[in-house]
């Protein structure tokens, strides 16, 4: 029965495309664009895996970093620390800002327009500009020197608009009937927001946080000027250290460890894919719950 319906649908589409050739051209253009995008992604991933996997040796994961083994262990730990610090700063700020804009601020108010325009402007600024700002303000003016904290604050400013916008869209997607039902049962506005609205919007908020993690993990320009490129494990958040992306950039720029740079890219790719997979599973479980 379903096969018959599908054949009938395709027949109707073919008749419609014959009547309107321009629609058929647009359809072919869309399909071609999707195939080109998929092919480019497949080529990129395949190239990285082919060049990098053969050079994933145990020395790359040694605890001590030397000029001979160019170990990425310290960079891997620094990457995790950087993600945690940046999200610790930008996560609450972005989520609470989105809650205010969607639940408290008046629709169409001047303040909302200013905040949204500011967020859109911040999201369009190149990362190198953020790096220069972090160098001038956090590193030089505040005297934090090259440190994980300076890099985390710089990255938190970068990903703040992304978290705020995705959270706001997730809150808008929650039906007003949820809020009205909560109010009818006697719950206050604050309890309704944190118990009902946020609980329903968690999958969308999580998607924004995952996108922010992807940008933090792959960022180099902003961190070169703030966190530094020292290949060491920092003693604390006020010490310098390189992330995986900076480690890969340094190895590739030196020209002597290009193969090891590809191996680092493989690890970086696996981390990003793993984070996306875990977030997808978490979102599904939260929707079921």
N, C-alpha and C positions, 0 to 999 in steps of 0.2 A: 504493500500500500504506500509506504513512504517512498519507495523507488519510483513508483508511478507518479507521485506528487512532484518529486524532484525532476523527473524527465519532463513533466508538463511545465514546470517553472522555467527550466532552461529553454524549452521551446518558446514560451512566451517572451523570454528575454531576447532570443534570437530574432523573433519577429519584430520586437521593439527596436532592436539595433538596425535591422534592415530599413525600417521606416525612418530612422534618424541616424545616419552614418556618423554624425559628430559625437553622439553618445557612445557609439562603438569605439571611436578613436580615443575618447577620454578614458573609457574602460581599459583599453589596451595600454594606454599611457600609465594608468594607475598600476596595472599588473606588472608592467615593465619596470617601473620605479621600485616596486616592492622586491622584484627579483634582483635588481641591481644592488639594492641596499643589503639584501640577504647575502648576495655573493661577495660584496665588499667585506661584510662582517666575517663571513666564513674564511675569506682569504687572509684577513688580518689575524684572526685567531689561529688559523692553521700555520701561518708563517711564524708566529711567535712560538707555538708549540714545537714545530719542527726544528727551529734554530735553538730553542732554549732547553728542551728536555734532555738532549744528550749531554749537556754541560751542568746538569744538576748533580753535583758531586757532594760527598759528605763534608768536604773542606769548606763549602759555602755556608754550612750551618755550624761551623766551629764556634765555640764561645769567644775565643780571642780573635780579634780582627787584626790581620797583618797585611802588609803589602803583597804577600805571596798568595794568601788564601782569599782575600777580599770578602770575608765572611759577611753575611747579611743578617745574622742573628740579632745584633744590637739594633739594626735598622728596623727589623720586624717588631721588636719590643717597643721601640720609639714610635712606630706607626700606631700601634694599639694604644699607647699612652696619649698620643696626640688626638686620636679619635675620641677617646674618653673625655679628655679635658675640653676639647672644642664643643662636644655635645653637652657637657655639663654646664657650659656657659650659654650656648645658643639655644639649647632645647627648651628650658623653662621660659626664656625671654620670648622666643618665637611662639610657643603655644599660648602663653598668657596674653601676648599681644593680639593673637588671632581671636582669643576668647573675648577680649574687650571690643575688638572691631565688629565681631559678629553678634555678640549677645548684649552688649551694654551701649555702645555708641549709637547715636541716632543715624538712621539711613540718610546718606547724602550730605552729612554734615561736613563742614570745612576741615575739621580735624581728620576725619576719615580720608578725605581726598588727599590731604597733605601726607599722611602716613603711607598711603598706598603709592602715591607718586614717589615718595622717598625710597620705598622698598623696591619699586620697579627700577629706579635709577641705580640703586646699589647692586641689583642683580645684573646690570649691564656693564658694570665697570670691569675692565681687564684685571686679571689677577696680579699682574706686575705692579699695577697702581696700588693695590692693597698691600703688596710687599713693601713698596716705598713708604706708604703711610705708616705701616708697622715699624719700619726702620726708624723713621723720624720721630714717631710718638712713643711707642712702647720701648724700643731699644735705646734710643738716644735721650728723649725728653724725660721719660720715667726712670731711665737708668737701669732697665732690666737686662741689658746686654743681650747677646744672642742666647736665647733660652727657649725651652719648650713652652713656657707660659706666654712669652711674647708671640710665638707662632700660633698657640691655641687661641689667643684673643683675636689675632688677625684673621684666622680661619673662621672663628665664630661670627665675625662681622660679615664675612663672605657668604656663609650658608644661612644666616639669619633670615634674609628675605625668602629663601626657598622654603624653609620650615614654616615661616609665618603664612605664606600664601597657600601652601598645600594644606595646612591645618585649617585655615579659614574656609577653603573649598570643602574640606571634609565636614566641617561644622554646618555649612550651608546645605549639605546633602542630607542631614538628619531631618526627618519630617517634623513639622511644627506640631503634629498630633502627639508626639512624644512629650514635648514640653507642656502642652495643654493638659495631657493626662496626668503628668506629674504634679502640676499646679492644682488640678482638681482633687488630687489625693491629699493635698495639704502641704506638699513640699515647698520649701522656699526656692528662690531663684538660684542661689549659690549651690544648694544641694542638688537641684535639678541639673545644673550644668555639669557638676563633677560626677554625679552618679548616673545620670541618664544620657545626656548629650555626649559627653566625652567618651563614655563607654561604647556608644554606637559609632563614634567617629574614629575609634582607635585604628582600624585598618588603613584609613586615609592618612592619618597622622604618621603611622609607621612607614608608609610609602615615602612620605616626605623626608623622614629621618634617614631612610635607607639611601635616598638620592643624595642627601647631605654627606653621609658616610663615604659614598662613592667619590664625591668631589674632594673630600678631605684626604682620602687615601691617595688619590692621583695628583694632588697639588704639589707643584715644585717651586714656581716663581715666587709665590708669597713667602714660602718657608726658607728659601735661600737667604733672604734679607732679614729674617726674624729668628728662625731657629738655628740657622747655621748649617754647615756641612761636615761637622766633626764626626768621625767614625768612632763613636764611643757610646757607652751606656751612661746617661746622665745620673749624677748623684741625687739630684732633686729637680723640681720643675724650673729652677732658675739656672740650670746648666744647659749647655748646648748639645745637640744631637741631630743626626740626619734620619729621615724617614726612608722607606723603601723606594719611593719615587725619586727622592734626591740621590739615594745610593745608586740607583740605575742611571740617572743623569750623569753623575760623577764618573762612573765606570765607562759610559759611552763616550763622554767628552775627552777622557784621557786617551782613548784610542787603543789602549793596551789590553783592555778587558771587555771587549765588545761581546764575546760569547757569554761571559758571566753576567753582563747587562741583560742579555736575552733570557738567561736563566732566572734573573731577578724578576723580569717581566712576567715569566710563567707563574711565579709565586704570587705576584701582584694580581694577575688575572684569576688565579684560583681563589684568592681571598675575596675578590669582588663578586665572583660567581657564587661562592659559598654564602656570602652575606645576603645576596639577593634570594637564593634558594631558601635560606632559613627564614627570611622575612616573609616570603610567600607562604611557607608552612604556618608561621605564626599568625599571619592574617587570616588564613583559612580556619584555624582553630578558634580564633577570636570571633569570627563570624558565626561559627557553629555554636559557640558558647553564648 
